[in-house]
Amino acid sequence: MLRELIERKSADLADPTQLGRQWNELQKLRSKLKKKVDTKASKGRKIRYVVHSSLVNFMAPVPLSWNDSAMDDLFRSLFVEAGEESIQGTSTFISVIEEQFHSPIEVF
């Protein structure tokens, strides 16, 4: 009985395509049994993280200290045009901004 089993198994090995199929099946079984573990990643030696797509290229706000002349230049370039009527139209808006920043804005 043992001899028949050995002959049957060795008879299948003569066909190269069958041999290749058996080899592939054995490799699949081995890969299922053996887990891929990074042995150098244990004990805190490797950082594990997940990338959040919404946070890619995120930058926290940087606090800026504005001096008076820089604030004046900013508001002048944003809200004041060359005409005198545009200066009068923005005076209420500028007064609201002055209250928020607690400093007067000079308009030329």
Contacts in CASP RR format, 6 or more apart in sequence:
PFRMAT RR
TARGET T0000
AUTHOR 0000-0000-0000
METHOD contacts of the structure
MODEL  1
MLRELIERKSADLADPTQLGRQWNELQKLRSKLKKKVDTKASKGRKIRYV
VHSSLVNFMAPVPLSWNDSAMDDLFRSLFVEAGEESIQGTSTFISVIEEQ
FHSPIEVF
12 18 0 8 1.000
12 19 0 8 1.000
12 22 0 8 1.000
13 19 0 8 1.000
13 22 0 8 1.000
38 46 0 8 1.000
40 46 0 8 1.000
41 48 0 8 1.000
66 74 0 8 1.000
68 103 0 8 1.000
71 101 0 8 1.000
71 103 0 8 1.000
71 105 0 8 1.000
72 105 0 8 1.000
72 106 0 8 1.000
75 94 0 8 1.000
75 97 0 8 1.000
75 105 0 8 1.000
75 107 0 8 1.000
76 107 0 8 1.000
76 108 0 8 1.000
79 90 0 8 1.000
79 93 0 8 1.000
79 94 0 8 1.000
80 86 0 8 1.000
80 87 0 8 1.000
80 90 0 8 1.000
80 107 0 8 1.000
80 108 0 8 1.000
81 87 0 8 1.000
87 107 0 8 1.000
90 107 0 8 1.000
91 107 0 8 1.000
94 105 0 8 1.000
94 107 0 8 1.000
97 105 0 8 1.000
98 104 0 8 1.000
98 105 0 8 1.000
END
